[in-house]
Amino acid sequence: MAAFTNTTIIADVADPLGFIGEGVDAGYTIATMGDLCGTYIEGFLCDLMKYDIVTNWASLDAIKKLIFSEYACRMIAIDAIKFNMGGYNSRIEAEDLINVNWARCQEILEYLQKQDINDYLMK
């Protein structure tokens, strides 16, 4: 998991920039926002699973990796779309894509929350 150097305990002044949107400084790109958001998503998944899936990534079953990766990629996509909707034909198209990704993320969360974490990760 990428580390960010914060000068405060909760969030450095620069950390939330990825959540602000297109009005953010031009030097802040979707790629860096994806890295930032990805780090937070990894932390969320580790906490949800009560297991450091990032540090122990190599030991996980390939199918479980796919589930975690899909969730992270979809959440990063949601943040990236929110960051800049300019590349879409309309705001409705962008919002539809956000909604599709969000719905799938909710399905994945429901599935993960139903699992016995120890059994699930160690199979």
N, CA, C and O of each residue as an XYZ file, in Angstrom:
492
protein
N       0.854     -1.167      0.000
C       0.000      0.000      0.000
C       0.903      1.234      0.000
O       1.842      1.327      0.790
N       0.611      2.168     -0.885
C       1.401      3.391     -0.951
C       1.232      4.193      0.331
O       0.156      4.214      0.928
N       2.291      4.841      0.737
C       2.243      5.626      1.967
C       2.227      7.116      1.620
O       2.914      7.547      0.694
N       1.468      7.877      2.340
C       1.428      9.314      2.174
C       1.935      9.945      3.455
O       1.586      9.515      4.555
N       2.757     10.963      3.303
C       3.319     11.644      4.453
C       2.385     12.771      4.857
O       2.294     13.791      4.175
N       1.711     12.583      5.938
C       0.777     13.591      6.424
C       1.423     14.415      7.522
O       2.166     13.892      8.352
N       1.133     15.707      7.519
C       1.605     16.544      8.605
C       0.566     16.614      9.711
O       0.855     17.088     10.810
N      -0.641     16.144      9.424
C      -1.659     16.037     10.450
C      -1.980     14.556     10.618
O      -1.566     13.734      9.801
N      -2.703     14.218     11.658
C      -3.018     12.823     11.923
C      -3.996     12.258     10.898
O      -3.794     11.142     10.419
N      -5.034     12.984     10.553
C      -6.100     12.455      9.703
C      -5.795     12.622      8.221
O      -5.801     11.627      7.495
N      -5.532     13.820      7.744
C      -5.269     14.035      6.320
C      -4.450     15.292      6.102
O      -4.770     16.361      6.621
N      -3.407     15.147      5.338
C      -2.596     16.288      4.938
C      -3.431     17.185      4.028
O      -4.386     16.721      3.405
N      -3.086     18.431      3.951
C      -3.823     19.377      3.112
C      -3.936     18.866      1.671
O      -4.968     19.070      1.033
N      -2.904     18.211      1.152
C      -2.909     17.752     -0.240
C      -3.743     16.490     -0.446
O      -4.230     16.264     -1.554
N      -3.920     15.675      0.566
C      -4.595     14.393      0.382
C      -6.020     14.494     -0.167
O      -6.365     13.702     -1.043
N      -6.850     15.400      0.284
C      -8.229     15.444     -0.221
C      -8.384     15.990     -1.635
O      -9.490     15.977     -2.174
N      -7.307     16.469     -2.247
C      -7.436     17.085     -3.564
C      -8.113     16.165     -4.574
O      -8.831     16.643     -5.452
N      -7.900     14.876     -4.468
C      -8.528     13.946     -5.392
C     -10.028     13.895     -5.291
O     -10.704     13.430     -6.208
N     -10.546     14.363     -4.202
C     -11.990     14.327     -3.995
C     -12.666     15.642     -4.388
O     -13.894     15.730     -4.406
N     -11.872     16.652     -4.698
C     -12.412     17.990     -4.954
C     -13.018     18.112     -6.343
O     -14.044     18.771     -6.511
N     -12.403     17.492     -7.335
C     -12.937     17.557     -8.694
C     -12.039     18.332     -9.633
O     -10.890     18.628     -9.308
N     -12.568     18.656    -10.793
C     -11.768     19.239    -11.872
C     -11.186     20.603    -11.533
O     -10.187     21.004    -12.130
N     -11.773     21.314    -10.606
C     -11.261     22.626    -10.250
C      -9.934     22.585     -9.509
O      -9.357     23.632     -9.213
N      -9.450     21.399     -9.210
C      -8.188     21.233     -8.496
C      -7.018     21.690     -9.372
O      -7.158     21.779    -10.591
N      -5.885     21.974     -8.768
C      -4.680     22.398     -9.473
C      -4.375     21.480    -10.656
O      -4.517     20.262    -10.556
N      -3.960     22.065    -11.763
C      -3.705     21.309    -13.000
C      -2.617     20.238    -12.820
O      -2.592     19.266    -13.575
N      -1.740     20.393    -11.859
C      -0.691     19.405    -11.630
C      -1.197     18.122    -10.995
O      -0.467     17.134    -10.918
N      -2.414     18.132    -10.549
C      -2.994     16.959     -9.899
C      -3.786     16.195    -10.939
O      -4.833     16.667    -11.381
N      -3.311     15.021    -11.343
C      -3.898     14.284    -12.459
C      -4.782     13.136    -11.986
O      -4.780     12.766    -10.812
N      -5.533     12.586    -12.928
C      -6.362     11.420    -12.620
C      -5.476     10.262    -12.172
O      -5.870      9.485    -11.303
N      -4.275     10.139    -12.758
C      -3.357      9.057    -12.361
C      -2.963      9.196    -10.892
O      -2.992      8.210    -10.155
N      -2.601     10.388    -10.458
C      -2.217     10.556     -9.052
C      -3.424     10.428     -8.146
O      -3.315      9.934     -7.023
N      -4.592     10.876     -8.635
C      -5.806     10.728     -7.846
C      -6.132      9.252     -7.672
O      -6.553      8.825     -6.597
N      -5.934      8.462     -8.746
C      -6.178      7.021     -8.662
C      -5.280      6.371     -7.640
O      -5.719      5.486     -6.905
N      -4.023      6.792     -7.578
C      -3.097      6.249     -6.596
C      -3.548      6.611     -5.188
O      -3.538      5.773     -4.287
N      -3.940      7.855     -5.010
C      -4.410      8.308     -3.706
C      -5.672      7.572     -3.289
O      -5.740      7.027     -2.187
N      -6.673      7.553     -4.164
C      -7.933      6.888     -3.842
C      -7.723      5.395     -3.658
O      -8.337      4.778     -2.788
N      -6.853      4.818     -4.477
C      -6.552      3.395     -4.346
C      -5.993      3.049     -2.990
O      -6.324      2.006     -2.427
N      -5.152      3.910     -2.457
C      -4.584      3.681     -1.131
C      -5.677      3.668     -0.073
O      -5.676      2.810      0.810
N      -6.600      4.602     -0.155
C      -7.691      4.641      0.820
C      -8.613      3.434      0.671
O      -9.100      2.887      1.661
N      -8.846      3.026     -0.566
C      -9.687      1.857     -0.816
C      -9.021      0.606     -0.253
O      -9.687     -0.241      0.341
N      -7.716      0.491     -0.438
C      -6.987     -0.646      0.135
C      -7.130     -0.668      1.644
O      -7.352     -1.724      2.236
N      -7.005      0.485      2.263
C      -7.171      0.552      3.713
C      -8.556      0.124      4.140
O      -8.712     -0.594      5.127
N      -9.570      0.564      3.399
C     -10.949      0.181      3.702
C     -11.118     -1.332      3.596
O     -11.692     -1.957      4.488
N     -10.622     -1.921      2.514
C     -10.770     -3.367      2.331
C     -10.028     -4.149      3.414
O     -10.531     -5.160      3.905
N      -8.839     -3.688      3.784
C      -8.093     -4.358      4.864
C      -8.878     -4.310      6.169
O      -8.953     -5.303      6.893
N      -9.453     -3.167      6.461
C     -10.235     -3.037      7.686
C     -11.500     -3.881      7.614
O     -11.854     -4.549      8.585
N     -12.176     -3.858      6.488
C     -13.383     -4.662      6.303
C     -13.083     -6.142      6.518
O     -13.844     -6.849      7.179
N     -11.975     -6.603      5.958
C     -11.625     -8.019      6.036
C     -10.918     -8.376      7.351
O     -10.718     -9.553      7.651
N     -10.544     -7.365      8.126
C      -9.791     -7.602      9.373
C      -8.515     -8.401      9.084
O      -8.109     -9.278      9.847
N      -7.906     -8.055      7.948
C      -6.716     -8.763      7.482
C      -5.996     -7.842      6.502
O      -6.640     -7.189      5.680
N      -4.685     -7.783      6.580
C      -3.915     -6.924      5.680
C      -3.752     -7.614      4.333
O      -2.744     -8.270      4.071
N      -4.757     -7.454      3.490
C      -4.714     -8.116      2.187
C      -3.636     -7.521      1.287
O      -3.171     -8.192      0.366
N      -3.233     -6.288      1.532
C      -2.213     -5.644      0.707
C      -0.843     -6.269      0.975
O      -0.155     -6.685      0.044
N      -0.457     -6.333      2.231
C       0.834     -6.922      2.587
C       0.877     -8.406      2.244
O       1.921     -8.928      1.853
N      -0.247     -9.076      2.389
C      -0.313    -10.523      2.161
C      -0.893    -10.886      0.792
O      -1.389    -11.996      0.603
N      -0.832     -9.956     -0.155
C      -1.435    -10.140     -1.472
C      -0.978    -11.433     -2.155
O      -1.798    -12.156     -2.721
N       0.312    -11.723     -2.104
C       0.852    -12.901     -2.796
C       0.279    -14.205     -2.257
O       0.238    -15.203     -2.978
N      -0.157    -14.215     -1.020
C      -0.655    -15.451     -0.409
C      -2.144    -15.700     -0.694
O      -2.665    -16.767     -0.369
N      -2.826    -14.724     -1.295
C      -4.260    -14.870     -1.538
C      -4.532    -15.696     -2.791
O      -3.749    -15.699     -3.741
N      -5.650    -16.385     -2.765
C      -6.149    -17.138     -3.904
C      -6.418    -16.177     -5.072
O      -6.859    -15.048     -4.858
N      -6.153    -16.623     -6.297
C      -6.297    -15.767     -7.484
C      -7.715    -15.234     -7.650
O      -7.894    -14.089     -8.066
N      -8.717    -16.031     -7.337
C     -10.104    -15.584     -7.484
C     -10.422    -14.488     -6.477
O     -11.109    -13.522     -6.809
N      -9.941    -14.627     -5.274
C     -10.178    -13.587     -4.265
C      -9.486    -12.286     -4.664
O     -10.012    -11.196     -4.437
N      -8.307    -12.413     -5.257
C      -7.628    -11.216     -5.747
C      -8.494    -10.495     -6.781
O      -8.567     -9.266     -6.788
N      -9.141    -11.255     -7.641
C     -10.004    -10.640     -8.660
C     -11.140     -9.848     -8.031
O     -11.471     -8.756     -8.493
N     -11.731    -10.390     -6.990
C     -12.849     -9.712     -6.322
C     -12.375     -8.400     -5.700
O     -13.016     -7.363     -5.867
N     -11.249     -8.448     -4.982
C     -10.715     -7.232     -4.366
C     -10.294     -6.221     -5.433
O     -10.536     -5.023     -5.287
N      -9.669     -6.703     -6.499
C      -9.218     -5.808     -7.565
C     -10.398     -5.149     -8.270
O     -10.358     -3.958     -8.579
N     -11.443     -5.926     -8.522
C     -12.612     -5.344     -9.183
C     -13.190     -4.226     -8.330
O     -13.510     -3.151     -8.837
N     -13.324     -4.480     -7.037
C     -13.884     -3.452     -6.156
C     -13.021     -2.187     -6.205
O     -13.533     -1.083     -6.392
N     -11.712     -2.360     -6.037
C     -10.821     -1.201     -6.026
C     -10.858     -0.456     -7.355
O     -10.933      0.772     -7.374
N     -10.805     -1.181     -8.455
C     -10.818     -0.530     -9.770
C     -12.110      0.223    -10.009
O     -12.091      1.338    -10.530
N     -13.217     -0.363     -9.640
C     -14.498      0.322     -9.832
C     -14.609      1.575     -8.960
O     -15.130      2.598     -9.405
N     -14.123      1.496     -7.727
C     -14.187      2.677     -6.859
C     -13.261      3.780     -7.369
O     -13.617      4.958     -7.321
N     -12.090      3.412     -7.850
C     -11.191      4.412     -8.435
C     -11.843      5.024     -9.671
O     -11.758      6.232     -9.889
N     -12.495      4.187    -10.477
C     -13.183      4.691    -11.669
C     -14.260      5.703    -11.296
O     -14.404      6.735    -11.951
N     -15.009      5.407    -10.251
C     -16.048      6.340     -9.798
C     -15.419      7.684     -9.449
O     -15.909      8.734     -9.863
N     -14.331      7.642     -8.686
C     -13.670      8.890     -8.306
C     -13.089      9.604     -9.523
O     -13.139     10.831     -9.607
N     -12.538      8.838    -10.469
C     -11.969      9.458    -11.666
C     -13.050     10.103    -12.525
O     -12.851     11.194    -13.058
N     -14.185      9.440    -12.660
C     -15.294     10.011    -13.440
C     -15.800     11.287    -12.772
O     -16.056     12.287    -13.443
N     -15.942     11.247    -11.453
C     -16.378     12.443    -10.722
C     -15.355     13.562    -10.877
O     -15.712     14.738    -10.940
N     -14.085     13.187    -10.937
C     -12.994     14.154    -11.039
C     -13.097     14.969    -12.322
O     -12.862     16.177    -12.316
N     -13.456     14.291    -13.446
C     -13.542     14.999    -14.714
C     -14.548     14.306    -15.623
O     -14.244     13.271    -16.215
N     -15.732     14.867    -15.733
C     -16.772     14.308    -16.596
C     -16.673     14.854    -18.021
O     -17.527     14.559    -18.857
N     -15.651     15.636    -18.299
C     -15.519     16.295    -19.587
C     -15.350     15.372    -20.774
O     -15.671     15.767    -21.895
N     -14.865     14.171    -20.578
C     -14.635     13.268    -21.693
C     -15.864     12.490    -22.138
O     -15.797     11.737    -23.110
N     -16.967     12.655    -21.456
C     -18.188     11.919    -21.781
C     -19.104     12.765    -22.652
O     -18.982     13.990    -22.677
N     -20.019     12.122    -23.365
C     -20.943     12.838    -24.241
C     -21.883     13.744    -23.462
O     -22.347     14.764    -23.971
N     -22.157     13.356    -22.217
C     -23.040     14.169    -21.377
C     -22.786     13.818    -19.919
O     -22.185     12.791    -19.603
N     -23.246     14.675    -19.060
C     -23.147     14.400    -17.626
C     -23.978     13.161    -17.278
O     -23.604     12.390    -16.394
N     -25.096     12.971    -17.967
C     -25.946     11.802    -17.713
C     -25.190     10.518    -18.017
O     -25.280      9.549    -17.264
N     -24.435     10.507    -19.131
C     -23.634      9.326    -19.465
C     -22.622      9.032    -18.358
O     -22.461      7.882    -17.949
N     -21.948     10.061    -17.881
C     -20.961      9.889    -16.816
C     -21.627      9.395    -15.528
O     -21.118      8.488    -14.870
N     -22.749      9.988    -15.180
C     -23.460      9.586    -13.972
C     -23.992      8.159    -14.087
O     -24.010      7.425    -13.100
N     -24.425      7.762    -15.284
C     -24.866      6.379    -15.484
C     -23.718      5.404    -15.214
O     -23.907      4.372    -14.570
N     -22.536      5.741    -15.712
C     -21.375      4.883    -15.488
C     -21.022      4.826    -14.003
O     -20.670      3.764    -13.491
N     -21.112      5.938    -13.323
C     -20.896      5.949    -11.874
C     -21.894      5.019    -11.202
O     -21.514      4.220    -10.346
N     -23.165      5.111    -11.578
C     -24.206      4.291    -10.953
C     -24.001      2.803    -11.196
O     -24.225      1.993    -10.297
N     -23.577      2.432    -12.405
C     -23.306      1.022    -12.708
C     -22.157      0.512    -11.838
O     -22.241     -0.563    -11.246
N     -21.087      1.297    -11.772
C     -19.945      0.895    -10.944
C     -20.322      0.832     -9.467
O     -19.931     -0.097     -8.760
N     -21.076      1.812     -9.011
C     -21.488      1.862     -7.602
C     -22.335      0.642     -7.238
O     -22.145      0.040     -6.181
N     -23.279      0.278     -8.130
C     -24.145     -0.877     -7.863
C     -23.319     -2.154     -7.740
O     -23.562     -2.966     -6.847
N     -22.355     -2.334     -8.622
C     -21.513     -3.538     -8.550
C     -20.670     -3.527     -7.278
O     -20.484     -4.570     -6.650
N     -20.167     -2.378     -6.900
C     -19.385     -2.292     -5.655
C     -20.235     -2.675     -4.455
O     -19.746     -3.324     -3.530
N     -21.491     -2.284     -4.459
C     -22.380     -2.638     -3.357
C     -22.626     -4.142     -3.321
O     -22.694     -4.729     -2.241
N     -22.760     -4.774     -4.488
C     -22.909     -6.232     -4.543
C     -21.673     -6.929     -3.960
O     -21.791     -7.891     -3.201
N     -20.496     -6.433     -4.323
C     -19.258     -7.024     -3.821
C     -19.179     -6.859     -2.306
O     -18.822     -7.803     -1.600
N     -19.508     -5.674     -1.800
C     -19.471     -5.453     -0.352
C     -20.433     -6.383      0.378
O     -20.081     -6.966      1.403
N     -21.639     -6.519     -0.147
C     -22.606     -7.434      0.479
C     -22.046     -8.853      0.522
O     -22.144     -9.538      1.540
N     -21.470     -9.277     -0.571
C     -20.880    -10.617     -0.638
C     -19.765    -10.770      0.398
O     -19.740    -11.751      1.141
N     -18.849     -9.812      0.448
C     -17.724     -9.906      1.386
C     -18.198     -9.872      2.839
O     -17.637    -10.568      3.685
N     -19.203     -9.088      3.132
C     -19.692     -8.972      4.498
C     -20.407    -10.227      4.971
O     -20.543    -10.437      6.176
N     -20.861    -11.056      4.064
C     -21.533    -12.310      4.421
C     -20.545    -13.439      4.711
O     -20.930    -14.478      5.247
N     -19.287    -13.241      4.362
C     -18.295    -14.307      4.501
C     -17.747    -14.384      5.925
O     -17.615    -13.372      6.615
N     -17.434    -15.598      6.342
C     -16.605    -15.750      7.543
C     -15.203    -15.417      7.081
O     -14.610    -16.157      6.297
N     -14.676    -14.319      7.558
C     -13.446    -13.765      7.037
C     -12.291    -14.747      7.077
O     -11.585    -14.904      6.081
N     -12.084    -15.409      8.198
C     -10.966    -16.350      8.301
C     -11.085    -17.485      7.316
O     -10.113    -17.832      6.646
N     -12.282    -18.079      7.217
C     -12.492    -19.158      6.257
C     -12.328    -18.652      4.837
O     -11.708    -19.314      4.005
N     -12.876    -17.491      4.559
C     -12.865    -16.965      3.198
C     -11.440    -16.711      2.699
O     -11.080    -17.120      1.595
N     -10.651    -16.048      3.503
C      -9.297    -15.679      3.068
C      -8.341    -16.858      3.029
O      -7.391    -16.853      2.246
N      -8.568    -17.844      3.838
C      -7.615    -18.950      3.950
C      -7.955    -20.153      3.081
O      -7.228    -21.146      3.107
N      -9.029    -20.094      2.317
C      -9.382    -21.215      1.438
C      -8.658    -21.114      0.127
O      -8.830    -21.971     -0.740
